[in-house]
Amino acid sequence: MDSTSSPAPDDASSGRSNRKLILSAVLLVIFAVVMWTVVNPYRNQPYEEVPHGDHVHYVPKDRNENVPIGRFPTRPPNQGERITPDGEIVPKQSSP
């Protein structure tokens, strides 16, 4: 009996199947990361950009739902500023 015989056909198809499974898992993870970024683009910012006609309003995530979008600023807050839930840009309060 020859000890250098080629692998059985089942071994080869099993290896291909494992590679397909691993490739599918990697592609699924990449797709999930891309979709998360698309769905939640402002996750590290305290405000969201809301398109409104030919301009954009900057709305805080803790926005007062009774205030219309048109009352929020059309520029992002500068360094040291924040947007209030009512749509005003005010200086950030320093922590004690």
C-alpha positions, -999 to 999 in steps of 0.1 A, spaced: 0 0 0 13 34 -10 14 60 19 16 90 -5 -18 85 -20 -38 116 -29 -65 128 -4 -100 114 -8 -124 136 -28 -144 142 4 -113 159 20 -109 183 -9 -145 193 -10 -145 197 27 -115 221 25 -133 241 -2 -165 242 18 -145 255 49 -129 282 28 -162 293 14 -177 294 49 -148 315 62 -149 339 32 -187 343 37 -182 351 74 -155 377 66 -176 393 39 -206 394 63 -186 412 90 -173 437 65 -208 443 52 -221 447 88 -194 473 96 -201 493 64 -239 493 70 -234 504 107 -214 533 95 -240 542 68 -269 539 92 -253 558 121 -228 583 106 -229 608 135 -223 584 164 -194 603 178 -210 638 176 -235 653 200 -256 665 170 -270 653 137 -271 670 103 -307 672 90 -311 682 54 -338 708 50 -343 721 14 -310 735 1 -293 737 35 -286 716 66 -297 721 102 -275 709 131 -298 693 157 -287 679 190 -295 643 198 -314 654 229 -336 678 209 -369 691 222 -394 674 198 -417 705 201 -392 728 185 -394 728 146 -362 718 127 -362 753 111 -353 768 145 -320 749 147 -287 765 135 -274 760 99 -238 758 111 -222 733 134 -211 745 169 -176 758 171 -150 745 196 -163 753 231 -199 757 220 -229 734 221 -264 733 207 -292 734 233 -323 712 229 -342 743 219 -318 752 190 -295 779 205 -258 778 202 -243 786 236 -208 782 252 -201 749 268 -202 749 306 -170 738 321 -171 709 346 -164 719 382 
